[in-house]
Amino acid sequence: MKELITVIARRLVDHPDDVSVAVEEREDSVVYKLQVHPSDVGKVIGKQGRIAKSLRTVVTSAAARENKRVFVDIVD
């Protein structure tokens, strides 16, 4: 899942080398913290959060096989 988020985010930004994803596992969920270059945050979020919502939808769909909730946080 971490690789999926990284690949998608790198295609969206101007500074693909600055993309990193940290994983925080909890007992009932997994939180992926996406960090990008400060000038690329708007590109990952998109107008009215549409790109961020789409990214979260793709990740949630890909994680449907697991019995854990999946969250994607975009870190400043």
ZIBEL-V241830 format. One record per backbone hydrogen bond with DSSP energy under -0.5 kcal/mol. NH is the residue of the N-H (numbers start at 1). CO is the residue of the C=O. If there is no record, write none. Layout:
nh = [NH/NH]
co = [CO/CO]
//
This chain:
nh = [5/6/7/8/9/10/11/12/12/13/18/19/20/22/24/25/26/30/31/32/32/33/33/34/34/35/36/40/41/41/44/45/46/49/50/51/52/53/54/55/56/57/58/59/60/61/62/63/64/66/69/71/73/75/75]
co = [1/2/3/4/5/6/7/8/9/9/15/16/35/33/31/23/29/69/24/30/71/22/31/32/73/20/75/37/37/38/40/41/42/46/47/45/45/49/50/51/52/53/54/55/56/57/58/59/61/63/28/30/32/34/73]
//
